[in-house]
Amino acid sequence: RETIGRVAAGAVAKKILKEFSGTEVLAYVSQVHNIVLPVELVDHDTLTLDQ
């Protein structure tokens, strides 16, 4: 399927960004249907992949 190529390319790009520029790409779910995580509850400065 097409999805596997996008996932693989994203994983490679993520590693290259971290290795060469120290950039770490993080994401989180902020809303599912009508359940919303208020943005003020997320500290973007201390957010890590381990959380």
C-alpha positions in Angstrom: 0.0 0.0 0.0 1.0 3.6 -0.4 0.9 4.2 3.4 4.0 2.1 4.1 6.1 4.3 1.8 5.0 7.4 3.6 5.6 5.9 7.0 9.1 4.7 6.0 10.0 8.0 4.5 8.8 9.9 7.5 10.9 7.6 9.8 14.0 8.2 7.7 13.4 11.9 7.6 12.9 12.0 11.4 16.3 10.3 12.0 18.1 12.6 9.5 16.7 15.7 11.1 17.7 14.6 14.6 21.2 13.5 13.5 22.1 16.5 11.5 20.3 19.4 13.1 19.2 18.1 16.5 15.6 18.6 15.6 13.2 16.2 17.3 9.7 15.8 15.8 6.9 15.1 18.3 3.2 14.9 17.9 0.2 14.2 20.1 -3.6 13.9 19.8 -5.3 17.0 21.0 -8.9 16.0 20.2 -10.9 12.9 19.6 -14.4 13.7 18.3 -15.8 16.1 20.9 -13.2 15.3 23.6 -10.6 18.1 23.6 -7.3 18.4 25.5 -7.0 22.1 26.5 -3.8 23.5 25.0 -2.8 25.1 28.3 -2.4 21.6 29.8 0.4 20.8 27.4 3.9 22.2 28.1 5.4 22.3 24.7 8.8 23.3 26.0 9.2 20.1 28.1 7.2 17.7 26.0 9.3 14.5 25.3 8.7 11.4 23.3 8.8 9.3 26.5 5.7 11.0 27.7 
